[in-house]
Amino acid sequence: MTSSPTEARHPDSVGLHARPAAEILTALLQAQAAALAVVGPAIPALLRAAEAGAEALRRGGRLGYGGAGSSGLMALADCLELAGTFGIPPERTPMLFAGGAAALLHMTGTVEDDPALALADLDRSGLTAGDAVFVLSASGRTPYALALALAARDRGVRVVGFANVAGSPLADLSDIAVLLDSGPEVVSGSTRMGAGTAQKVALNMVSTLIGIHLGHVHDGYMVNLVADNAKLTDRAARIVADLAQVPRDRAEAALARTGGAVKPAILVAQGHSPGAAADLLTVTGGRLPPR
């Protein structure tokens, strides 16, 4: 008997090593597809998670991400993308990863068993009452994740727990519990596979909805980005030209007047001064007004 469904044997794992390579890859792909399917039932919880994250950021607070091992890596991947995709300053989205930067180069299992690390990371994060934190643990019982969730909740931080096992301790400690019931792995216990895929997709969905709630996505464009390299400069010009319905050169001129910031550049391209554009975005809460 196993202690967790994530450690149980998957039906396709028996004799896996002896099968033809193409058959192995097919089995792995089918398991990944099955992991995607478990995200659907979690949508009601994901809606609540997105609103919690957006509310914290909207009021000027922070949205943290936390986890250990492969779950921590999924959290880190989503956390790091918020600045480039939605223009959210990194100091507003602290990452709490068991073992810190050193563990990203050489992952060790011992750090995920140390609750003291979680408390120290929480202290450094700046998370406080009214903020929110996404805590990930495939098993839902990783000591680092549990200590982080418990301490954050005690400080008035809203805890959103993502676990891949029903009835987990993490769910009990969470204000919002997201269950991604991905079950056993084809390689038993390797939660970087199905569990990680479900976590990655769920976080992609939640953070995108947060961006939409905050007005950082408009007509499918990431309108809160600030162009700071060649790729983003080109993307920004295309966004401004399309949404403002102006030629490319006018879009580029507007971006030059706003320091590469897309939202005000759209309004400048439509005829507003940079100051008037900033005032209008303040009135609308950062949302582009209808034309």
C-alpha positions as CSV (number, residue, x, y, z in Angstrom):
1,M,0.0,0.0,0.0
2,T,1.4,3.4,-1.0
3,S,1.2,6.6,1.1
4,S,0.1,8.8,-1.8
5,P,-1.6,8.3,-5.2
6,T,1.4,10.2,-6.8
7,E,3.6,7.3,-5.7
8,A,1.3,4.5,-6.9
9,R,1.9,2.3,-10.0
10,H,0.4,3.5,-13.3
11,P,-1.1,0.7,-15.4
12,D,1.3,1.6,-18.3
13,S,4.4,1.4,-16.1
14,V,4.6,-2.4,-16.0
15,G,7.2,-3.5,-18.5
16,L,7.8,0.0,-19.7
17,H,11.5,-0.4,-20.1
18,A,11.1,-3.4,-22.4
19,R,8.8,-1.8,-25.0
20,P,9.8,-0.3,-28.3
21,A,10.8,3.3,-28.0
22,A,7.9,4.6,-30.1
23,E,5.5,2.7,-27.9
24,I,7.1,4.2,-24.8
25,L,6.7,7.8,-26.1
26,T,3.1,7.1,-27.1
27,A,2.4,5.9,-23.5
28,L,4.1,9.0,-22.1
29,L,2.1,11.3,-24.4
30,Q,-1.2,9.7,-23.5
31,A,-0.4,10.2,-19.8
32,Q,0.3,13.9,-20.5
33,A,-3.0,14.2,-22.3
34,A,-4.8,12.6,-19.4
35,A,-3.1,15.0,-17.0
36,L,-4.5,17.9,-19.0
37,A,-8.0,16.6,-18.6
38,V,-7.9,16.9,-14.8
39,V,-7.6,20.7,-15.1
40,G,-11.2,21.0,-16.3
41,P,-12.9,20.0,-13.0
42,A,-10.6,22.5,-11.2
43,I,-11.9,25.5,-13.2
44,P,-14.3,26.8,-10.4
45,A,-11.3,26.8,-7.9
46,L,-9.1,28.4,-10.6
47,L,-11.6,31.2,-11.0
48,R,-11.4,31.9,-7.3
49,A,-7.6,31.7,-7.4
50,A,-7.4,34.2,-10.2
51,E,-9.7,36.7,-8.4
52,A,-7.6,36.3,-5.2
53,G,-4.4,37.1,-7.0
54,A,-5.9,40.0,-9.0
55,E,-7.4,41.5,-5.8
56,A,-4.1,41.4,-4.0
57,L,-2.3,43.1,-7.0
58,R,-5.1,45.5,-7.6
59,R,-4.9,46.9,-4.1
60,G,-1.1,47.5,-4.5
61,G,-0.2,44.3,-2.6
62,R,1.8,41.2,-3.6
63,L,1.1,37.8,-5.1
64,G,3.7,35.3,-4.0
65,Y,4.5,31.8,-5.4
66,G,5.9,29.0,-3.3
67,G,7.0,25.4,-3.6
68,A,9.8,22.8,-3.6
69,G,11.3,20.5,-6.2
70,S,9.4,20.1,-9.5
71,S,6.3,21.8,-8.1
72,G,8.4,24.8,-7.1
73,L,9.8,24.9,-10.7
74,M,6.3,25.1,-12.1
75,A,5.6,27.9,-9.7
76,L,8.8,29.7,-10.6
77,A,8.2,29.4,-14.4
78,D,4.8,31.2,-14.0
79,C,6.1,33.7,-11.5
80,L,9.0,34.8,-13.7
81,E,6.7,35.4,-16.7
82,L,4.5,37.9,-15.0
83,A,6.8,40.8,-15.5
84,G,7.5,40.3,-19.2
85,T,3.9,39.3,-20.1
86,F,1.9,41.6,-18.0
87,G,4.3,44.3,-16.8
88,I,3.9,43.4,-13.2
89,P,7.1,44.5,-11.2
90,P,9.0,41.4,-9.9
91,E,9.0,42.9,-6.4
92,R,5.2,42.5,-6.4
93,T,5.4,38.8,-7.2
94,P,8.0,37.2,-4.8
95,M,9.1,33.6,-5.4
96,L,9.6,31.3,-2.4
97,F,11.6,28.3,-3.6
98,A,12.9,25.7,-1.2
99,G,16.7,26.0,-1.2
100,G,16.8,29.4,-3.1
101,A,18.8,30.1,-6.2
102,A,21.4,27.4,-5.3
103,A,18.8,24.7,-5.5
104,L,18.0,25.7,-9.1
105,L,21.5,24.6,-10.1
106,H,21.6,21.5,-8.0
107,M,18.3,20.4,-6.6
108,T,18.5,18.5,-3.3
109,G,15.6,16.8,-1.5
110,T,16.6,17.8,2.0
111,V,15.4,21.4,1.5
112,E,11.8,20.5,1.0
113,D,11.7,18.8,4.4
114,D,12.9,22.0,6.3
115,P,10.0,24.1,7.6
116,A,12.5,26.7,8.9
117,L,13.5,27.5,5.3
118,A,9.8,28.3,4.5
119,L,9.5,30.7,7.4
120,A,12.8,32.5,6.5
121,D,11.6,32.7,2.9
122,L,8.3,34.1,4.0
123,D,10.0,36.7,6.1
124,R,12.1,37.8,3.1
125,S,9.1,37.9,0.7
126,G,7.4,40.9,2.2
127,L,4.0,39.1,2.0
128,T,1.6,40.5,4.6
129,A,-2.0,40.7,5.5
130,G,-4.2,41.2,2.4
131,D,-1.7,39.7,0.0
132,A,-2.0,36.2,-1.6
133,V,0.3,33.3,-2.2
134,F,0.1,30.3,-4.5
135,V,1.6,27.3,-2.8
136,L,2.2,24.1,-4.9
137,S,2.9,20.6,-3.8
138,A,2.0,17.5,-5.9
139,S,1.5,15.3,-2.9
140,G,0.0,18.1,-0.9
141,R,2.1,17.2,2.1
142,T,5.6,18.6,1.4
143,P,6.9,20.0,4.7
144,Y,8.2,23.2,3.1
145,A,4.8,23.9,1.4
146,L,2.8,23.1,4.5
147,A,4.9,25.3,6.8
148,L,4.7,28.1,4.2
149,A,0.9,27.8,3.9
150,L,0.4,27.7,7.7
151,A,2.6,30.7,8.4
152,A,1.2,32.7,5.6
153,R,-2.4,32.1,6.7
154,D,-1.5,33.1,10.2
155,R,-0.2,36.4,8.9
156,G,-3.4,37.2,7.0
157,V,-2.1,36.2,3.6
158,R,-4.7,34.5,1.5
159,V,-3.4,31.0,0.6
160,V,-4.2,29.2,-2.6
161,G,-3.0,25.6,-2.4
162,F,-2.4,23.6,-5.6
163,A,-2.2,19.8,-4.9
164,N,-2.5,16.7,-7.1
165,V,-4.0,14.5,-4.3
166,A,-7.5,14.7,-2.9
167,G,-7.9,15.4,0.8
168,S,-4.3,16.6,1.2
169,P,-3.0,18.6,4.3
170,L,-2.2,21.5,2.0
171,A,-5.9,21.7,0.9
172,D,-6.9,21.8,4.6
173,L,-4.5,24.8,5.2
174,S,-5.6,26.7,2.1
175,D,-8.3,29.4,1.8
176,I,-8.7,28.2,-1.8
177,A,-7.9,24.6,-2.6
178,V,-7.1,23.7,-6.2
179,L,-7.2,19.9,-6.8
180,L,-5.5,18.6,-9.9
181,D,-6.1,14.9,-9.4
182,S,-3.5,13.6,-11.9
183,G,-3.1,10.2,-10.3
184,P,-0.1,7.9,-10.6
185,E,2.8,8.6,-12.9
186,V,4.1,6.3,-15.7
187,V,7.5,6.6,-14.0
188,S,6.3,6.1,-10.5
189,G,6.6,9.1,-8.3
190,S,8.1,11.4,-11.0
191,T,5.7,14.3,-10.5
192,R,7.6,16.4,-13.0
193,M,5.5,14.5,-15.6
194,G,1.7,14.4,-15.3
195,A,1.4,16.4,-12.1
196,G,3.8,19.0,-13.3
197,T,1.9,19.3,-16.6
198,A,-1.4,19.8,-14.8
199,Q,0.2,22.4,-12.5
200,K,1.8,24.3,-15.4
201,V,-1.4,24.5,-17.4
202,A,-3.5,25.5,-14.4
203,L,-1.0,28.3,-13.5
204,N,-0.9,29.5,-17.1
205,M,-4.7,29.8,-17.0
206,V,-4.8,31.5,-13.7
207,S,-2.1,34.1,-14.4
208,T,-3.6,34.9,-17.8
209,L,-7.0,35.5,-16.1
210,I,-5.3,37.7,-13.5
211,G,-3.8,39.7,-16.4
212,I,-7.3,40.1,-17.9
213,H,-8.8,41.1,-14.6
214,L,-6.2,43.8,-14.2
215,G,-6.7,45.2,-17.7
216,H,-3.3,43.9,-18.9
217,V,-4.8,41.9,-21.7
218,H,-7.0,43.6,-24.4
219,D,-8.3,41.8,-27.4
220,G,-5.8,39.1,-26.8
221,Y,-2.8,41.4,-26.7
222,M,-0.5,41.9,-23.7
223,V,-1.0,45.6,-23.5
224,N,0.9,46.3,-20.3
225,L,4.3,45.2,-21.5
226,V,7.1,47.7,-21.7
227,A,9.4,47.2,-24.7
228,D,13.0,46.7,-23.7
229,N,14.5,44.5,-26.4
230,A,14.2,44.2,-30.2
231,K,11.5,41.4,-30.1
232,L,9.3,43.3,-27.6
233,T,9.8,46.6,-29.5
234,D,8.5,45.0,-32.7
235,R,5.6,43.3,-30.8
236,A,4.7,46.6,-29.1
237,A,4.6,48.5,-32.3
238,R,2.3,45.9,-33.9
239,I,0.0,46.0,-30.8
240,V,-0.2,49.8,-30.8
241,A,-0.8,49.9,-34.6
242,D,-3.6,47.3,-34.5
243,L,-5.4,48.6,-31.4
244,A,-5.1,52.3,-32.2
245,Q,-5.7,51.5,-35.9
246,V,-2.8,53.7,-37.1
247,P,0.2,53.1,-39.4
248,R,3.3,51.5,-38.0
249,D,5.4,54.7,-38.0
250,R,2.8,56.5,-36.0
251,A,2.7,53.6,-33.5
252,E,6.5,53.7,-33.2
253,A,6.4,57.5,-32.6
254,A,3.8,57.0,-29.9
255,L,5.9,54.4,-28.1
256,A,8.9,56.7,-28.2
257,R,6.8,59.3,-26.3
258,T,5.8,56.8,-23.6
259,G,9.1,55.1,-23.0
260,G,8.0,51.9,-24.7
261,A,4.8,51.5,-22.5
262,V,2.1,50.1,-24.7
263,K,-1.1,51.1,-23.0
264,P,-0.4,54.9,-22.9
265,A,1.1,54.6,-26.4
266,I,-2.2,53.3,-27.8
267,L,-3.9,56.4,-26.4
268,V,-1.2,58.7,-27.6
269,A,-1.4,57.2,-31.1
270,Q,-5.2,58.0,-30.9
271,G,-4.4,61.7,-30.3
272,H,-3.9,62.1,-26.5
273,S,-0.9,63.7,-25.0
274,P,1.2,61.4,-22.8
275,G,-0.1,63.2,-19.7
276,A,-3.7,62.9,-20.7
277,A,-3.2,59.3,-21.5
278,A,-1.8,58.7,-18.0
279,D,-4.7,60.5,-16.4
280,L,-7.2,58.5,-18.4
281,L,-5.7,55.2,-17.4
282,T,-5.8,56.3,-13.8
283,V,-9.5,57.0,-14.1
284,T,-10.2,53.6,-15.8
285,G,-8.1,51.7,-13.3
286,G,-5.5,50.8,-15.9
287,R,-8.0,49.5,-18.5
288,L,-8.0,50.8,-22.0
289,P,-11.3,52.7,-22.6
290,P,-13.5,51.8,-25.5
291,R,-12.9,53.9,-28.6
